């Protein structure tokens, strides 16, 4: 098995902090999620997370005018130049100080970065077809406090910078003789936003106390005079603003501003605390957000209120408007919400919210299309793996959700919670149709559903009992007692009615569900049991214990078949408040979640670490470690303490600056494991709470502090040759195709292992030659071809062609594949998934409807242009629909 899994997508979180940015076409919004950047396609209702990450949480995002480049800056001042075309990092740069905002000029030739009280102008990379990334042009000084925002004029001649010192500074991007800098005051609080009017030097400034000032300039943009060019400009020019910098020199009249108006948003309640603002120049719309979750929409310069709406009960942290001015994006960092509002129709275009606390559990649906997650916020969310978006949220639980599971048919989700209830949710009607409770209140820590979906089991961590309910009736069937410690894990055998339960009492008990719920076997462990899971074929049992060991058992004979000591593979990091080294702390750490791969040959293990380990069970060795995060904004990421944070009084992390004259050492409360949220500066600790393999075997998911991470087999062009020789080249493959040697061409294409070349060869094979080619293929290439066909069926439009390949392969080599059914489980699941979702009659009917509308449109267009109508009359809608249904039935029958 090859471990070519790579990071694919980030679910469970849509916004953390930083500014929102719309794409240049206005159809997508770029949202910073921790140290990654997610792109949400609003037209197609999909999301994608870029495969790049910064060292810490992203605070500023800037997009070039052509939409090809993006600058990501994290809270430590480290910047990445990213190509949105190739999804690759082009350049690394460090500003050495926190950056507050970044903005490209409208012509794309310069960009401005504000840090502390300085504005730095850089040459934009690649504008002159030369790679000169982050070349400093000018430095602008003037504000006396930290800068907050930037805006450019339409012709890129000037830009304005807002500051915490309640002033706004207008700077010239060139050496204008009548405008080098200009300072504007009249505010009594921090400047939140400053905006130029379209095609003018007129300004709007908005402050945090809810005040809007309108500034009018006496000079147009065409009236700016260029300075003397005889003196050459320095590479790094410094421009310093002074209090008397607006005086006239040499008889020339400098640009002057006067305040034309001053308005106040609201003087009642929390409306005064204005937190975000955005302005659309073409439509003259000003959008302002407040700490109470309310936003206002005004038309300037008359300051007419269009409407006001409350979209959240948390602070609005970021606002952005798309290029057409129709859609407004809002980001709420408190709840992790991302909203896109269409103000003309007063409706939501996009509304997503992740878990605003830690994610604790996940489960894949049997077809791999959905992922259910449960979090400490008491919510159960269901995500679509194709669109990467959440489509339903269940909030009936009143406490943390500890475990979730799908039934075998995939239409019901069962969740267990610390509130003492187990709930069943219907994915057809999106409702909670069953609530299971215990006779005495208990906190449920684990959950399992049998293969038939009839029995629901939950283990309690306070009463040490296991409760069994009937899904049909909702009645409590039995209470299993026997454990002497909290029940930590439950797992049903996939092929037999046997329930395995692990506990802190150092035992794993096997319960016979068909024989009066009796204890069949008791497995003695070397330490406390933390997790238990069955292999997909039910012939093996894996248990994770507190001493960092993974033990494997035969459930039939109750004999241990192997063990893996993985404590040293966790590689724990040192928390800022730890008094011992990471190496010493790792001795007390262990795996807390386990998951078998789809073929049963490997096992995934994760715990309180930034690594997920995958082991080969037969060889009992570590195959690969996946680093789930490199975000230094999380705790326990570094193995050694940073000496730059050490003082004579100890680590700076132990100092709480807001305590006052008292004891400034911040001590954690006893028993705190996930970080003390009462602390003034809270850093979440990196951990993996749950792991799950997709039934198709092509991806796996992990719930972490960062969110729900999806790792999948790389679908890009990866050169991974198989049995390569000097004669195996793309030209030799194409030569075999021209000579009609189809089987040889397929073998050579698989030896090169390039997906595009293999697809080209397969689609060149005539339809009538498919059976002959399949019969002449070697066995080793049959499995590879079946895997490739299963992948192509999910995305190709040649449905019947690839279904024919699958049907011929299964017919001619079915018996051999059946003998190796454990090895080819992933391909069978993938084919079944395609059969269920890609080739359903509903999808075929929709395709038929679209074709009918296209035919009618072409016919109407031909009449309008005076073209001759085709002799054959187009078929009626019923005839076309019947024909498509018959064809779909034939293809489904072929696959069956």
C-alpha positions, 0 to 999 in steps of 0.5 A: 500500500502506498501512503501518498495521502496529502492534505486535501481540504479543511472543513469545520471552520470557515473563518477565524480572524483577519480581513475578507477578500472577494475575488476579482469576478466577485463570485468567490470569497477568500477567508483566512482560517487559522494559518490557512486560506479557504476559497468559497465559490459562491456560484457553485456552492463549493469550498477549497482550502489552499495547500499553503500555510503560514507559521501563525494565524493569518491576520491580513490578506491582499489580492492583486488586481488581476487575481493571480497573486495573494499576499498572506501575512500572519500575526508574527509578521511573516508573509507568503506570496502565493500564486492562486493559479498554481496554488504554490508559494512563490516567496517568503518574507518577514516584516519582523513586526505585526502587520495591520493591513496590506493593499495592492494599488489598483494598477497592480504596480505597488502594494502598501504594508502598514506596521506599527506607525509606518506605511511601507510601499513595495514594488509589486512582483511580476508586473514587469515580467521580472521576479522582484518580490518585496522590493521596498520603494518608499517608507512613510512616517506620520502617525504617532500610533499603530496604523489600522487601514489603507485605501487607494485612489482609483488611479493609484496616485495617492493612498490614505492610512488610518491610525489609532491616534485618531488621525488619517494621513493622505500620502502621495505614491509619487513625488507630487509637489502639491501633495506629499502628505496631509493629516486629517483629524476631527475624530475622538476614537480609533480610525476603523476605515478611511475611503476615497470617493471614486475618481476624486481625492474626497475622503470618508473616515469612520471611527470606532465611536460611530462617527463619520466625517466627510472630507472635500478636497480643493484639487482633483486627481488631474491637478496633482503636479509631478516633482522635479525628476532631475534628482534621482529617487533613492531605492528606499526613500523615507517620507516623514510627516510633520505638523506643518507639512501642509504649508505652501512652498515656492508659491505653489498651492498645496492640496487642502481638505475641509470637512463637509459633514459629520454624522453619527450612526447611533448613540444608544446601546452598543451601536457606538462600538463600531468594529468594521467598515467597507465602502463600494465606490461605484454604488457609494454604499457604506457598510458598517458592523458593530460589536453587537452583531448589527450592521448598517447600510448607508448611501453616501454622501447624503448618509441615507440609511438603506437598512439595518439588520442583526446577523449575529449576537457576536462582534462583526470582525470583518466586512468586504464588498464584491466588485459589483456591490451586490454581495456583502461578506461578514466575518464573525470571529467569536462564533466562526461565522462567514455570511454573504448578504445580498442587500437588494433582495435582503437574502443570504447568498452564503451562510456557514458556521463551524464549531466554535469550540473543539471538535470531538468526534466524526463519522463517515457515511457508508457511501463516503459522501457525508461527514458528521462531526460533533463538538464541545459546543453541543452541535452536530454538523453534517458536511458534504465531502464534494462541496466541503460545506455544512448543509445541516446543523443539529443543536438539540444537545445541551452539552459536549458531543462525545461521539457520533455514528452513522447507521448502516443505511446512512440515513440516520446519525446517532450522537452521544453527549455529556448531557446524558442523552443519546439522540438519533437524527433523520437526514431525510426530514432533518429532525431529532426523531429519537432521544435515548436516556438512562434510568439515572443521569449519566454522562455518555463518553462513547457510542456504537451502532450495530450493523443492522442499525437496530441496537444503539449502545452508549458507555458511561464515564461516571456509572461504568455501565453500558446502555443498550436501546432499540432504535425502532421503539426507543426503549432501553433493552439492557444495562451491561455492568461489569467494568470497574472504571469509566467506559472509554470505547465501544465497537461492534464487530462488522460481521458478528453480533459481538460488542467490544468495550474498553475501560480504564479498569485495564480490560476489554470485554466482549459481549455477545448480543445474540446470547442474553447480553453475556460477557463472552471474553475478557481481555487483560490489558497492560494499562488503562484502555482508551480506544478500541476498534475492529478491523473491517473484516471483523477478524482483528481487534485493536486497543490503545492503552495509557502506556502508549501501546497499541495491542492487537487481538484475535476476537475469536480466540481472545489471544493477543497477536501483536503490539506496537509501542508508539509512545516515542512516535507521538513527539510531544511539544512543550507547552509554554507553561510546562515545567518539564521538557517535551521528552519527559512529558511524552512519557505520560502521553498515549494514543486516544483514537484509532482507525483501520484503513479500508483494506485492513492492512494499516491503522491510523493512530492519533492523540495529544500531538501534532502528528498522526501515525500510520502503522503497518499491522503485519510488520508492526512498523511505522510507515509514515507520520502526517504533521497535521499543523505547523501553526505556532499560534497553537500551544505545544507545537515546539519541542523546545522553549524559545529563549527569546521569550525567557526573562530573569523572572521566567517565561513571558508566557507565565506573565499576565500583563493585565493582572495589575500590581499583584502576582503576575504569574498565571497558574493553570487551574487543577485538572485543566487539560484543554487550556485555561479559557479564563486566562487573558491570553488563551492559546488552544493546545494542538490535539487529534480527537478523532480519526476515520477512514473513508469507506472508499479508502481514498481519503481519511479525516481527522478532527483536530484543534485546527478543524476537520482535516481531509487527507486524500490521494493526490489527484494531480500529476505525480510521477510515480513510475511502476516497473520503469524501463528505458524504453517506457516513454510517453512517445512509445506509449502513443506509438503503441496506440497508433499501431492499435496495440491497446493492451501493450499501450495500457501496460506501458501507461500504467508503468509510467503511472501518469493519470493524463496519459492513462486516460488518453490511452483508455479513451482511444480504445474502440468500444468493441475492443474493450472485452479483448483488451480486458481478457489479455491484461496481466493480473497485476494491471487488472487491479490497477485498471479497476482502481483507475476506472473507479476514479474516473467514473466519479468525474468523467462524462463518458459514463457508458464507456467506463461502465463498460470497462468496469463490467468487462473487468468484473466479468472476466476477472471477478473470481480472482478479485473475489479471492482477494476481496480484502485487498480490493475493498476500496475499489468496490466501495468506490464503484458502489459510490458511483453507482449510487450517486452518479448514475441514479435516475434522478441525475439522468433525468436532470441531464435530460431536462437540461438537454431539452432546454438546450435543444429548444434554445437552439431551435428558437435561435435558428428561427430568429436568425432565419436559418433553415429548420432541421428536417427531423423534428425534436423528440418530445420531453416524454420520449427523451425522458423515457429513452434516457431512463432506459439507457440509465437502467441498462448501464446500472444493470451492466454495473450490477 
